[in-house]
Amino acid sequence: MKYLLFLLSLFANTIFAQTSILSPYPRGYFRDPLNIPIRLAGNFGELRPNHYHMGLDIKTNRIQNYSVFAAADGYIARVKIEPFGFGRAIYINHLNGYTTVYGHLNNFNATLEQYVKQQQYRLESWAVFLEIPDGLFPVKKGDFIAYSGTTGGSQAPHLHFEIRETATDINLNPLLFGLPVPDQIAPEILRLALYDRNRSIYEQSPKIIPVRKKGKSYVTAPALIITHTNKVSLAITSYDRQTGSSNLNGIYQAILYENESEQIRFTMDRIGYYNTRNLNAHIDYKTRANGGAWLQHLTELPGYQNSIYQRGKGNGVINLADGKVHNIKILVKDVYGNSAQLSCRLQYRMPVATKQDYPGKMFYPGMLNVDGAADCEFYVSEKGLYDSVHINYRKTVSANEQVVSAIHSIGEAYIPLQDSLVVRIKPDRDISPELMDRVVMQRFAGSKNEVLKVRWQRGWASAAFREFGNFQLVVDSFPPQISPVGWTNGADISKASRITIAVDDNLKTYKNFRAELDGKWLRFTNDKGGNFIYIFDENCRPGAHELRIRVEDEAGNSQSETFRFLR
């Protein structure tokens, strides 16, 4: 009897934990997309480089080709195939106004796979984003649609699963729909960070406050934090876990209280892809870019658009000018109502007067910002910056013969941009008309390298980037190189199952790849931007064949190679 009462109590507690967050969305409408227990490698709103994670990453036990099923009645509306991102993905529109997305798939079901292949040959493109006519591929809840995989930007086998509003294409937190994900584990709070809000977020390093668990709550050491700035904001490092999983996932909600009054909160419940890059304002981008921890701001930066934040009595900036002790509480929750609480006290004390000068011109969010020199101009739009910051400009000379300009260093790589940075550069030498069409602008910072084709206007070359760094003009007259992998020209490959082609370029910028077999376009895949692969099918019958490959790079240099083989 006691054992029965214990089970009933446990069941009741589980139900309470699983339903404690009120949800405006229908629970039980969507089934799990796999016939295995849901264990999460990633959750909605989790922090990723330059974006929020927009769905659930469901583990597939480190293997591929689990059957994937439609989460509810509807019809397949779109199919996407790309080398990065989702890889191979299916979009299903449902009768209740929602869309589910299934990413990193291997093969689709046979009927859909054949249809997609036909469209790829019609469009002569492996990468496609197909809008499928309504009703062409209806599905019932639980119908098999594809096999799980690790295509695209996936680092290991799993299924990426999203739920969106069909009309707006805004992503919703799938856990709010009552999917069977057990969770009786409260979030963890690892650290607290303190910022001087009389200065730019990007012109300081935060004061890191140690955090320890005391009973069921968290406290700082020391409990009273003395600060020498009269306006501060806070950030936290916090993670969540689900029952049965060791992965450190993102938190659902954090609420900041000052003297028991709610100041601000953020909630990971709905985010649009147009808004996902705003993660760079939600985190301490500088700290993370320099190899530090993920810190989530408990305040809105001035240039933050389409916020995940909801204001209470304030915007998260705490005024300590009165010199009194301010009681601070931070409450962190997951979708199921499991919570963690951090408490501390803040007090301002007059600082010793200091003055700090920063190189460069002050740029402001909400304004068109312009700067440069006689041979370089750069523009940051009104939506470009999240906070005011000095943007330093420097110029050095390049010794590289291919480089036809000075190296123009603009800002710092740890200052994030929401909108494009337009850079205009004047060459430092005469360029012949035939070479002008081979000029690209190269951005480099640390290990990152990016190359874009330029636009010419009155002797100036321009291009738009999404990051600060070092910029220079390069004449690229070297075409990409094409090489067969595992076979040679004229070989008998009748026992092989595929053809593999490797492409290399001096600036790693090849973009257009075209293959023709006996004069007809042939579908090569290019998952993860690696080698190009053709798996033998009905389009290559036994016998002698001629394969022509043409590749073009960003500068417009092209290379063609013809291979013969016997199958």
Stockholm file with secondary structure:
# STOCKHOLM 1.0

chainA/1-567         MKYLLFLLSLFANTIFAQTSILSPYPRGYFRDPLNIPIRLAGNFGELRPNHYHMGLDIKTNRIQNYSVFAAADGYIARVKIEPFGFGRAIYINHLNGYTTVYGHLNNFNATLEQYVKQQQYRLESWAVFLEIPDGLFPVKKGDFIAYSGTTGGSQAPHLHFEIRETATDINLNPLLFGLPVPDQIAPEILRLALYDRNRSIYEQSPKIIPVRKKGKSYVTAPALIITHTNKVSLAITSYDRQTGSSNLNGIYQAILYENESEQIRFTMDRIGYYNTRNLNAHIDYKTRANGGAWLQHLTELPGYQNSIYQRGKGNGVINLADGKVHNIKILVKDVYGNSAQLSCRLQYRMPVATKQDYPGKMFYPGMLNVDGAADCEFYVSEKGLYDSVHINYRKTVSANEQVVSAIHSIGEAYIPLQDSLVVRIKPDRDISPELMDRVVMQRFAGSKNEVLKVRWQRGWASAAFREFGNFQLVVDSFPPQISPVGWTNGADISKASRITIAVDDNLKTYKNFRAELDGKWLRFTNDKGGNFIYIFDENCRPGAHELRIRVEDEAGNSQSETFRFLR
#=GR chainA/1-567 SS CHHHHHHHHHHHHHHHHHHCSCCSSCSSSSCCSBSSCCCEEECTTCEETTEECCSEEEECTTCSCCEEECSSSEEEEEEEECSSTTSEEEEEEETTSEEEEEESEEEECHHHHHHHHHHHHHHTCSSEEEECCTTSSEECTTCEEEEEBCCTTCSSSEEEEEEEETTTCEEECGGGGTCCCCCCCCCEEEEEEEEETTSCGGGSCCEEEEEEEETTEEEEEEEEEEESCSEEEEEEEEEBCCTTCCCCBCCSEEEEEETTEEEEEEECSEEEGGGGGGHHHHBTHHHHHTTCCCCEESSCCTTCCSCSEEESSSSSCEECTTCCCEEEEEEEECTTSCEEEEEEEEEECCCCCCCCCCSSEEECTTSCEEEEETTEEEEECTTSCSSCEEECEEEECCCCTTBCSCEEEESCTTSEEEEEEEEEECCSSCCCHHHHTTEEEEEEETTEEEEEECEEETTEEEEEEEECEEEEEEECCCCCEEEESSCCTTCBCTTCSEEEEEEECTTSCCCEEEEEETTEECCCBCGGGCCEEEECCTTSCSSEEEEEEEEECTTSCEEEEEEEEEC
#=GC SS_cons         CHHHHHHHHHHHHHHHHHHCSCCSSCSSSSCCSBSSCCCEEECTTCEETTEECCSEEEECTTCSCCEEECSSSEEEEEEEECSSTTSEEEEEEETTSEEEEEESEEEECHHHHHHHHHHHHHHTCSSEEEECCTTSSEECTTCEEEEEBCCTTCSSSEEEEEEEETTTCEEECGGGGTCCCCCCCCCEEEEEEEEETTSCGGGSCCEEEEEEEETTEEEEEEEEEEESCSEEEEEEEEEBCCTTCCCCBCCSEEEEEETTEEEEEEECSEEEGGGGGGHHHHBTHHHHHTTCCCCEESSCCTTCCSCSEEESSSSSCEECTTCCCEEEEEEEECTTSCEEEEEEEEEECCCCCCCCCCSSEEECTTSCEEEEETTEEEEECTTSCSSCEEECEEEECCCCTTBCSCEEEESCTTSEEEEEEEEEECCSSCCCHHHHTTEEEEEEETTEEEEEECEEETTEEEEEEEECEEEEEEECCCCCEEEESSCCTTCBCTTCSEEEEEEECTTSCCCEEEEEETTEECCCBCGGGCCEEEECCTTSCSSEEEEEEEEECTTSCEEEEEEEEEC
//
